[in-house]
Amino acid sequence: MKRTALLHAELSHVIASLGHGDMLVLGDAGLPIPDGPRRIDLAVARGVPTLGEVLQAVLSEMQVEGIVIAEEALAGDEKKLPGWYPQSLGIEPQTVSHEEFKRRTAKARAMVRTGECTPYANIILVAGVKF
């Protein structure tokens, strides 16, 4: 799954150990972390690092086949994707309620807390395999 080394050793180890279908959660500072998944706290200060910064670093290392976001994260009446979502990835995200999103986090291999303070700035990445 993993392509090269990340600067953060714990996150690099988690990506290297992901198998097909395993989930990695990237969340804002307020997303509750259930018992079970490995916890990686990257937050340095309010807004540092942002979810977008962490997401870009992870996507450079991880093969992703699926993405889940909370439907509450969709912006405005047009229900457009939030600015931190990497539309260049070419994967249509599955949207679920925020409550369902939190239930799914309990099944993740790891949860990464960022310094992001935007409501519903959370994403589940489903590991794929590069053939």
C-alpha positions in Angstrom: 0.0 0.0 0.0 2.7 2.5 1.0 4.8 4.1 -1.6 7.5 6.1 0.2 8.3 7.4 3.7 6.2 10.1 5.4 7.9 12.4 7.9 5.7 11.4 10.8 6.9 7.9 11.8 3.7 6.7 13.4 1.5 7.6 10.4 4.1 6.1 8.0 3.9 2.8 9.9 0.1 2.7 9.8 0.0 3.3 6.0 2.6 0.6 5.5 0.5 -1.9 7.5 -2.8 -1.2 5.7 -4.4 -4.0 3.8 -7.0 -4.0 1.1 -10.2 -2.5 2.5 -8.7 -1.2 5.7 -9.9 2.2 6.8 -7.9 5.3 7.8 -9.8 8.2 9.3 -8.5 11.8 9.1 -10.5 14.1 11.4 -10.9 17.5 12.8 -10.0 18.4 16.4 -13.5 17.7 17.6 -14.2 14.2 16.1 -14.5 11.7 19.0 -12.1 8.8 18.8 -13.6 5.5 19.9 -11.7 2.8 21.7 -10.2 0.4 19.3 -8.5 2.3 16.4 -4.9 3.5 16.8 -4.7 7.2 17.7 -2.3 9.5 16.0 -2.6 13.1 17.1 -0.9 15.5 14.7 -2.5 18.7 16.1 0.0 21.4 17.0 -2.3 24.4 17.4 -5.8 25.4 16.3 -5.8 24.9 12.5 -2.3 23.4 12.4 -2.0 21.2 10.4 -5.2 21.5 8.4 -7.1 18.5 7.2 -6.2 19.4 3.6 -2.5 19.4 4.3 -2.6 16.0 6.1 -4.9 14.6 3.4 -2.5 15.6 0.6 0.4 14.0 2.4 -1.5 10.8 3.1 -2.7 10.6 -0.5 0.9 10.8 -1.8 1.6 7.6 0.2 -1.6 5.6 0.1 -3.5 3.9 -2.6 -7.2 4.8 -2.0 -10.1 2.9 -3.5 -13.0 4.5 -1.5 -13.8 7.6 0.4 -16.6 8.3 3.0 -17.6 11.7 4.2 -20.5 12.9 6.3 -23.3 14.4 4.3 -23.3 17.3 6.7 -19.9 18.2 5.3 -21.4 19.1 1.9 -21.6 22.8 1.5 -24.8 24.9 0.8 -28.0 24.1 -0.9 -26.1 22.8 -4.0 -24.5 20.1 -1.7 -21.1 20.7 -3.2 -18.0 19.0 -1.9 -15.9 20.9 0.7 -12.8 22.8 -0.3 -10.5 20.3 1.4 -11.8 17.4 -0.7 -9.3 16.3 -3.4 -11.5 16.3 -6.5 -8.5 15.5 -8.6 -8.5 12.0 -7.0 -11.4 11.1 -9.2 -13.3 9.1 -6.6 -16.9 9.9 -5.9 -17.3 9.9 -2.1 -19.9 7.9 -0.4 -21.9 10.2 1.9 -23.4 9.0 5.2 -25.0 10.7 8.2 -22.6 12.1 10.8 -23.8 9.5 13.2 -23.1 6.7 10.7 -19.7 8.2 10.0 -18.8 8.1 13.7 -20.0 4.4 13.9 -17.7 3.5 11.0 -14.7 5.1 12.7 -14.8 2.3 15.3 -13.8 -0.1 12.6 -10.8 1.9 11.3 -7.3 0.7 11.7 -6.3 4.2 12.8 -7.6 7.7 13.4 -5.5 10.8 12.7 -6.5 14.0 14.6 -5.5 17.2 12.8 -5.7 20.8 14.0 -8.6 21.5 11.7 -11.5 23.3 13.5 -14.1 23.3 10.7 -17.2 21.4 11.5 -17.5 18.0 9.8 -14.0 18.2 8.3 -13.6 14.4 8.5 -12.9 11.8 5.9 -12.5 8.0 5.9 -10.0 6.6 3.3 -10.5 3.0 2.2 -7.2 1.3 1.3 -6.9 -0.1 -2.2 -4.2 -2.1 -4.0 -2.1 -0.8 -6.8 -1.9 -3.4 -9.6 
